[in-house]
Amino acid sequence: MQNPALFFVPGSKVLFITADMYDIPIEKIVRSRRRTIALVITSEAQLIVRAPLKAPAAMIEDLIREKRSWILKKIGEIRQRPATTVHAYSEGETFFYLGRVYPLHIVESGNSPIERTDRLCVCRTLLPDIKHRLKCWYMQEAQREIHARCMWFSMTTGYTPKSIRITDARQRWGSCTSEGGLNFSWRLIQAPLEIVDYVIVHELVHLKQPDHSKKFWSRLKEIMPDYERRREWLRENERLLRI
């Protein structure tokens, strides 16, 4: 039985940990000023390691060895979830907006280049750049909706962010900066409103409790008693929220 070892595959940026006849690919190692090592399994079933700047490879290797069973279990669970949406941007194809499904409808002209009625109407002139134009539209909608919901929850919780930004983040739905600013991925606007609210409240609580300690989860539950149900929905369905 081969002992665990961290190594590079020639010609690839991907690292592997070999442990008890299993190969676990590491998509990337992100180093920062954090104090501990975190293992993150993404929605695409990829392992990302977040480590302190000076954490030695041996320490990362030991943690992956220790958590091997958990890593393989999580990867297996994620691979059983709905597949990532792949769009062709054709007539009738469906897109999500706040949890509701909107069929794509190509129009010759309209009141605006992209308009949401009972369908998602897009002018034919946008077709050559439709993916980018839809992304810009979603970002504008997210700026309006998420900002409004964040301010409402800020008033009800007493947690006030110094700034609210909509980003193009792919791995995180939301984040809280050390300066007290909140960031939200525009992709979140595709999820049902109760899921949007969960991510917003989650990040607001981080303004006072930056870690994921018991104190953090206790405070989150006080504000949103059913947060676990909402969090699980996001975990199970996040791969559907793509354009």
C-alpha positions, 0 to 999 in steps of 0.5 A: 500500500503506497504512502501518501505523497503530494506531487505535481503531474508533469505538464499540469498545474494540478497536484495529487495526493496519493493515499491508500490507492486513491488519487485525490486531485488538488485543483489549486492551493491558495495561500493567504494570511489565514491561520489555519488550513481549510479544505474546500470541495467546490460545486464541480467536485474539485478540491481547493486547499486554502493555507497560511503563507508559510504552511509547509507541504507536509502539513497540507499532506497530513491534513489531506491524509487525515481527511481523505475519507471525508474528501472522497465522500463529499466528492461522491455526494457532489457528483450525484447532484444535478449536472452543471447547466450548459446553455446553447442560448437558443429559443425556449431554453430556460434561465433562472431569476430569483428561483423562477424559470424563464424561457428564452425568447428571441425578439426582433425589437423591444423596449429594451435589449433584455426584458423580463416578462413571463419570458426572458426576451432578448433582442436578436441583435444581441445574439453574437454576444448574448452570454456577456450581455446576459451576464451584464443584465444579471449583474444589474438586477443583482445590484438592485435586488441584493442591495435592497435585501441587504439593507433591509436585513441590515436594519433588522439585525443592526449589522451595517456593512461599509460597502456592498459589491456585486462581483463575478466570483465563481467559488463564493456566493458571498464574502466579508472583507476585513474592512467590513464590506460585503461582496456577493456573486451576481450568480446568486440572483438566479436562486430563490429569494429565501436562498438569497436572503440566507447568503445575505444574512450569513455574510452580515453575521460575519461582520461581527463574527468573522469565523464559523465558530459555534457562536457564529452559527448560533447567532445565524440561527437566532436570526434565521431559524431554518438556515440549514434548510436554505444552505442545503438547497444551495449546496444541492442546486448550485450547479443549476445556477449558471449561464 
